[in-house]
């Protein structure tokens, strides 16, 4: 039995931060009910697809969920959400809070039908600040948190976004943590509560957690910025025939590397002698490593570094990741037969649990695939579901079965 078995999560999120978070909760065994508007989550259209609305991006962020269509702009749709919320443990949304209030689905409305609900908003900004009403998406959040400027400060030609949805995924993990903490409190006390998880503040906490440095004190003991992270030379090292990724931090690792290449005396150099010295002189240290790694092949370095227990690995591409022998050995890429999409690849939950293992139990739902099923569980009769379908409040891909 998975760890969140018996926990029902009402998922009224779209794009990535919320769906990524609720997928993790679904992997943990929660019954995640994904509520979509009649046109569906916009990301259904991103990437190659065998069927409309079932693109590759949607496939990787919406497993272990049941899909329900509800037009919450219609009173009957709003009422259906409240009926579902009355039976749920957690309600996660990514619509801006003021819009949720206008829809009659704010915390005050939902808690009236379920005082014990854990009501969690995936928001762009804390709602007590001047940015509260602003929209927020990944690129904007990366930029406002300072991430692109770090590339420029480290010597790139200009600011750049990280080429993945880092803000959504980092904030999504923060959302999962908030849900789990609130569920534990609910199980202990029976109390629900409203929570907001703002992307901006979450990202800034991560950025400044690394880079506040001297500004951690008043008066400051130095400027913000972690020199090692901001070194222009901090990048994969070129070898004779490719690249290698290696990270040396403590004295033991440095001593082992230098002795293995016959340069043990370098540890007496004041710039290399201690962790703080190597941090202060990151540019010189990385320049030395860059020149050193160019002297042998990638395979030779991987063998030498593995022998000395120094963290190192190959520089993967998206294509070579799919062929990584470790990922294959641990069964990371699972193949399943989807009823309409044929063979699909799922990235299995990464963590290992000795008693309550996680698994892919449901493949990503078609738009409205479980509408009738979930509404019937909430007490709607077959005739009432049919009436909602006729009114355009919901859609039923399975003919009411």
C-alpha positions as CSV (number, residue, x, y, z in Angstrom):
1,X,0.0,0.0,0.0
2,X,1.6,3.3,-1.1
3,X,2.3,6.0,1.6
4,X,-0.5,8.3,0.6
5,X,-3.1,5.6,0.0
6,X,-6.5,7.0,1.2
7,X,-5.6,10.6,0.7
8,X,-7.7,12.4,-2.0
9,X,-6.2,15.4,-3.8
10,X,-8.4,17.7,-5.8
11,X,-6.0,19.2,-8.5
12,X,-7.2,22.4,-10.1
13,X,-3.8,23.3,-11.6
14,X,-2.5,23.7,-15.1
15,X,0.8,24.3,-16.9
16,X,3.6,22.7,-14.9
17,X,4.3,23.7,-11.2
18,X,1.0,22.4,-9.9
19,X,0.7,19.3,-12.2
20,X,4.3,18.3,-11.5
21,X,3.6,18.5,-7.7
22,X,0.4,16.6,-7.8
23,X,2.0,13.9,-10.0
24,X,4.5,13.3,-7.2
25,X,1.6,13.0,-4.7
26,X,-0.1,10.6,-7.1
27,X,3.1,8.6,-7.3
28,X,2.9,8.4,-3.5
29,X,-0.5,6.8,-3.8
30,X,-2.9,9.7,-3.4
31,X,-6.1,9.7,-5.5
32,X,-5.4,12.8,-7.6
33,X,-8.5,14.1,-9.4
34,X,-7.4,16.5,-12.1
35,X,-10.0,19.1,-12.9
36,X,-9.7,20.7,-16.3
37,X,-11.8,23.2,-18.3
38,X,-13.6,22.0,-21.4
39,X,-10.6,22.9,-23.6
40,X,-8.2,21.0,-21.2
41,X,-4.9,21.9,-19.7
42,X,-3.0,24.1,-22.2
43,X,0.1,21.9,-22.0
44,X,-1.9,19.0,-23.6
45,X,-0.9,20.6,-27.0
46,X,2.8,20.7,-26.3
47,X,5.0,18.2,-28.1
48,X,4.5,15.3,-30.5
49,X,1.2,13.4,-30.0
50,X,-0.5,10.4,-31.4
51,X,-3.9,11.8,-30.4
52,X,-5.0,15.4,-30.0
53,X,-4.4,16.6,-26.4
54,X,-2.0,13.9,-25.4
55,X,1.3,15.5,-26.2
56,X,4.7,14.4,-24.8
57,X,4.9,17.2,-22.3
58,X,1.5,16.3,-20.8
59,X,2.5,12.6,-20.7
60,X,5.4,13.3,-18.4
61,X,3.6,15.4,-15.8
62,X,0.1,13.9,-15.4
63,X,0.4,10.2,-14.6
64,X,-1.4,8.7,-11.6
65,X,-4.4,11.0,-11.9
66,X,-8.0,10.7,-12.8
67,X,-9.2,13.3,-15.3
68,X,-12.4,15.3,-14.9
69,X,-13.8,18.1,-17.0
70,X,-15.7,20.9,-15.2
71,X,-16.6,24.3,-16.5
72,X,-16.3,26.2,-13.2
73,X,-17.6,29.4,-14.8
74,X,-21.0,27.8,-14.8
75,X,-22.8,27.6,-11.4
76,X,-23.3,23.8,-11.8
77,X,-19.6,23.3,-12.4
78,X,-18.6,25.4,-9.4
79,X,-21.1,23.3,-7.3
80,X,-19.6,20.1,-8.6
81,X,-16.2,21.2,-7.5
82,X,-17.5,22.0,-4.0
83,X,-19.1,18.5,-3.8
84,X,-15.8,16.9,-4.7
85,X,-14.0,19.2,-2.2
86,X,-16.3,18.0,0.5
87,X,-14.9,14.6,0.2
88,X,-11.2,15.5,-0.4
89,X,-8.3,15.9,1.9
90,X,-6.3,18.4,-0.2
91,X,-7.3,21.0,-2.7
92,X,-4.5,22.4,-4.9
93,X,-5.1,25.3,-7.3
94,X,-3.0,27.5,-9.6
95,X,-5.7,30.0,-10.6
96,X,-4.9,33.4,-9.1
97,X,-6.4,33.7,-5.6
98,X,-8.6,36.7,-6.5
99,X,-10.0,34.8,-9.5
100,X,-10.7,31.8,-7.2
101,X,-12.6,34.1,-4.9
102,X,-14.7,35.5,-7.8
103,X,-15.5,31.9,-8.8
104,X,-16.8,31.1,-5.3
105,X,-14.0,28.7,-4.8
106,X,-11.8,30.6,-2.3
107,X,-10.7,29.1,1.0
108,X,-13.7,30.6,2.8
109,X,-16.1,28.9,0.3
110,X,-14.3,25.5,0.3
111,X,-13.7,25.3,4.0
112,X,-17.5,25.8,4.6
113,X,-18.1,22.4,2.9
114,X,-15.0,20.8,4.4
115,X,-13.4,22.5,7.4
116,X,-10.6,20.0,7.4
117,X,-9.5,20.7,3.9
118,X,-5.8,21.4,3.2
119,X,-6.2,24.3,0.7
120,X,-2.9,25.0,-1.2
121,X,-2.3,27.7,-3.7
122,X,0.5,27.5,-6.3
123,X,0.9,31.2,-6.7
124,X,3.4,33.5,-8.4
125,X,3.9,35.9,-5.5
126,X,3.1,36.1,-1.8
127,X,-0.4,37.6,-1.6
128,X,0.6,40.1,1.1
129,X,3.0,42.0,-1.3
130,X,2.6,44.5,-4.2
131,X,3.2,41.8,-6.8
132,X,0.2,39.7,-5.6
133,X,-2.0,40.0,-8.6
134,X,0.7,39.6,-11.2
135,X,0.8,36.5,-13.6
136,X,3.9,34.3,-13.2
137,X,5.4,31.7,-15.5
138,X,8.8,29.9,-15.5
139,X,10.9,32.3,-17.6
140,X,9.6,35.3,-15.7
141,X,10.3,33.7,-12.3
142,X,13.8,32.7,-13.4
143,X,14.5,36.3,-14.4
144,X,13.0,38.0,-11.3
145,X,14.9,35.6,-9.0
146,X,18.2,36.6,-10.6
147,X,19.1,33.3,-12.2
148,X,19.9,34.6,-15.8
149,X,22.1,37.4,-14.4
150,X,24.2,34.8,-12.7
151,X,25.3,33.5,-16.1
152,X,26.3,37.0,-17.2
153,X,28.2,37.5,-13.9
154,X,30.0,34.2,-14.5
155,X,31.3,35.4,-17.8
156,X,28.6,34.5,-20.4
157,X,27.9,36.9,-23.2
158,X,24.6,37.9,-21.6
159,X,21.8,36.7,-19.3
160,X,20.3,33.3,-20.1
161,X,17.5,31.2,-18.8
162,X,18.2,27.7,-17.6
163,X,17.0,25.6,-20.6
164,X,14.4,23.6,-18.5
165,X,11.4,24.7,-16.4
166,X,13.6,25.0,-13.3
167,X,11.4,27.5,-11.6
168,X,8.2,25.4,-12.0
169,X,9.9,22.2,-10.9
170,X,11.8,23.7,-7.9
171,X,8.6,25.5,-6.8
172,X,6.6,22.3,-7.4
173,X,8.9,20.4,-4.9
174,X,8.2,23.2,-2.4
175,X,4.5,22.7,-3.0
176,X,4.8,18.9,-2.3
177,X,6.6,19.7,0.9
178,X,3.9,22.1,2.0
179,X,1.1,19.6,1.3
180,X,2.9,16.7,3.1
181,X,3.5,18.9,6.2
182,X,-0.1,20.1,6.2
183,X,-1.4,16.5,5.8
184,X,0.6,15.4,8.8
185,X,-0.8,18.3,10.8
186,X,-4.3,17.3,9.6
187,X,-3.9,13.7,10.6
188,X,-2.7,14.7,14.1
189,X,-5.2,17.5,14.8
190,X,-8.0,17.1,12.3
191,X,-7.4,20.8,11.3
192,X,-7.3,22.0,7.8
193,X,-5.7,25.3,6.7
194,X,-4.9,27.6,3.8
195,X,-1.4,27.6,2.4
196,X,0.2,29.6,-0.4
197,X,3.4,28.5,-2.1
198,X,4.8,31.4,-4.1
199,X,7.2,30.8,-6.9
200,X,9.1,34.1,-6.6
201,X,9.9,33.7,-2.9
202,X,10.7,30.0,-3.3
203,X,13.2,30.7,-6.1
204,X,14.8,33.6,-4.3
205,X,15.3,31.5,-1.3
206,X,17.2,29.0,-3.4
207,X,19.3,31.6,-5.2
208,X,20.2,33.6,-2.1
209,X,20.7,30.4,-0.1
210,X,23.8,30.0,-2.3
211,X,24.7,33.5,-2.9
212,X,23.9,35.7,0.1
213,X,27.3,34.9,1.5
214,X,28.9,38.0,3.1
215,X,25.5,39.8,3.1
216,X,24.3,37.2,5.6
217,X,25.7,39.5,8.3
218,X,25.0,43.1,9.4
219,X,27.1,44.9,8.7
220,X,28.1,42.8,5.6
221,X,31.3,40.8,5.8
222,X,31.5,40.9,2.0
223,X,29.4,41.2,-1.1
224,X,26.7,38.7,-2.2
225,X,27.9,36.0,-4.6
226,X,29.5,32.5,-4.2
227,X,32.8,32.8,-6.1
228,X,33.1,29.2,-7.1
229,X,29.6,29.2,-8.6
230,X,30.3,32.4,-10.4
231,X,33.6,31.4,-11.9
232,X,33.7,31.5,-15.7
233,X,35.7,28.3,-15.6
234,X,33.0,26.3,-13.7
235,X,31.8,24.1,-16.5
236,X,32.4,20.6,-17.8
237,X,36.1,20.0,-18.4
238,X,37.4,19.3,-21.9
239,X,39.5,16.1,-22.2
240,X,41.6,14.8,-25.1
241,X,38.4,13.3,-26.8
242,X,35.4,14.9,-25.1
243,X,34.3,16.2,-21.8
244,X,34.1,15.1,-18.2
245,X,32.2,16.4,-15.2
246,X,34.1,16.3,-11.9
247,X,33.8,18.0,-8.6
248,X,36.6,18.3,-6.0
249,X,35.8,20.1,-2.8
250,X,37.6,18.7,0.3
251,X,41.3,18.4,1.0
252,X,41.3,14.6,0.7
253,X,39.9,14.7,-2.8
254,X,42.4,17.4,-3.9
255,X,45.4,15.5,-2.3
256,X,44.3,12.3,-4.1
257,X,44.1,13.9,-7.5
258,X,47.3,15.8,-7.2
259,X,49.3,12.8,-5.9
260,X,47.8,10.6,-8.7
261,X,49.2,13.0,-11.4
262,X,52.5,13.6,-9.6
263,X,51.8,17.1,-8.4
264,X,51.3,16.6,-4.7
265,X,53.4,19.6,-3.8
266,X,50.7,21.9,-5.2
267,X,48.8,21.4,-1.9
268,X,51.5,23.7,-0.4
269,X,50.4,26.5,-2.7
270,X,48.4,29.0,-0.5
271,X,45.7,29.2,-3.2
272,X,45.1,25.4,-3.1
273,X,45.9,24.6,0.6
274,X,42.4,24.9,2.1
275,X,38.7,24.9,1.0
276,X,38.4,28.6,1.8
277,X,41.5,29.4,-0.2
278,X,40.3,27.4,-3.2
279,X,36.9,29.2,-2.9
280,X,38.6,32.6,-2.9
281,X,40.8,31.7,-5.8
282,X,38.1,29.8,-7.8
283,X,39.2,31.3,-11.2
284,X,42.8,30.1,-10.8
285,X,41.8,26.7,-9.4
286,X,39.4,26.1,-12.3
287,X,42.0,27.2,-14.8
288,X,44.4,24.6,-13.4
289,X,41.8,21.9,-13.6
290,X,40.9,22.9,-17.2
291,X,44.5,22.5,-18.3
292,X,44.9,19.3,-16.3
293,X,41.9,17.5,-17.7
294,X,42.9,18.2,-21.3
295,X,45.9,15.9,-20.9
296,X,44.0,12.5,-21.0
297,X,41.0,10.9,-22.5
298,X,37.6,10.9,-20.8
299,X,37.8,7.1,-20.2
300,X,41.3,7.5,-18.6
301,X,40.1,10.2,-16.3
302,X,36.9,8.4,-15.3
303,X,39.0,5.3,-14.4
304,X,41.5,7.4,-12.4
305,X,39.0,9.4,-10.5
306,X,36.8,6.4,-9.7
307,X,39.9,4.7,-8.2
308,X,40.4,7.8,-6.0
309,X,36.7,8.0,-5.1
310,X,36.5,11.5,-6.6
311,X,33.0,12.5,-7.9
312,X,33.1,12.3,-11.7
313,X,30.9,11.3,-14.6
314,X,30.3,11.7,-18.3
315,X,28.8,14.8,-19.8
316,X,25.4,13.5,-21.1
317,X,23.3,14.9,-23.9
318,X,19.5,14.3,-24.0
319,X,20.1,11.5,-26.4
320,X,22.8,9.8,-24.4
321,X,20.8,10.0,-21.2
322,X,18.3,7.6,-22.8
323,X,21.2,5.1,-23.2
324,X,22.8,5.6,-19.7
325,X,23.7,2.1,-18.4
326,X,22.8,3.0,-14.8
327,X,19.3,4.3,-15.7
328,X,18.7,1.2,-17.7
329,X,19.9,-1.1,-14.9
330,X,17.6,0.5,-12.3
331,X,14.6,0.4,-14.7
332,X,14.2,4.2,-14.8
333,X,12.5,4.1,-18.2
334,X,9.3,2.2,-17.9
335,X,7.2,1.3,-20.9
336,X,3.4,1.0,-20.6
337,X,0.6,0.3,-23.0
338,X,-1.8,3.3,-23.1
339,X,-5.3,2.4,-24.3
340,X,-5.3,5.2,-26.9
341,X,-1.6,6.2,-27.2
342,X,0.1,2.9,-27.7
343,X,3.4,2.3,-26.0
344,X,4.4,5.2,-23.8
345,X,7.6,5.8,-21.8
346,X,7.3,6.8,-18.2
347,X,10.1,8.0,-15.9
348,X,9.5,5.9,-12.8
349,X,9.5,7.5,-9.4
350,X,13.2,8.0,-8.5
351,X,13.1,7.2,-4.8
352,X,13.1,3.7,-3.3
353,X,10.9,2.8,-0.3
354,X,11.4,-0.4,1.6
355,X,7.8,-0.8,2.8
356,X,5.6,1.4,0.7
357,X,7.1,1.5,-2.8
358,X,5.9,4.0,-5.3
359,X,4.6,3.1,-8.8
360,X,3.0,4.2,-12.0
361,X,-0.6,3.0,-11.5
362,X,-2.4,5.2,-13.9
363,X,-1.3,6.6,-17.2
364,X,-2.1,10.2,-18.1
365,X,-5.8,10.6,-18.6
366,X,-7.6,11.6,-21.8
367,X,-9.6,14.8,-21.4
368,X,-12.6,14.0,-19.3
369,X,-11.8,10.3,-19.2
370,X,-13.0,9.9,-15.6
371,X,-15.7,12.6,-15.4
372,X,-18.7,10.3,-15.0
373,X,-16.8,8.0,-12.7
374,X,-15.7,10.7,-10.2
375,X,-19.1,12.5,-10.3
376,X,-21.0,9.3,-9.6
377,X,-18.6,8.8,-6.6
378,X,-19.6,12.3,-5.4
379,X,-23.3,11.3,-5.4
380,X,-24.5,12.4,-8.8
381,X,-26.9,10.1,-10.5
382,X,-26.4,8.9,-14.0
383,X,-29.2,11.2,-15.2
384,X,-27.6,14.2,-13.4
385,X,-24.2,13.4,-15.1
386,X,-26.0,13.3,-18.4
387,X,-27.6,16.6,-17.7
388,X,-24.2,18.2,-16.9
389,X,-22.8,16.8,-20.2
390,X,-25.7,18.2,-22.1
391,X,-25.2,21.6,-20.5
392,X,-21.5,21.7,-21.4
393,X,-20.5,21.6,-17.7
394,X,-18.6,18.4,-18.1
395,X,-17.6,15.9,-20.8
396,X,-17.7,12.2,-20.6
397,X,-15.3,10.3,-22.8
398,X,-16.7,6.9,-21.7
399,X,-20.4,7.4,-22.4
400,X,-21.5,7.5,-18.7
401,X,-20.0,4.1,-17.9
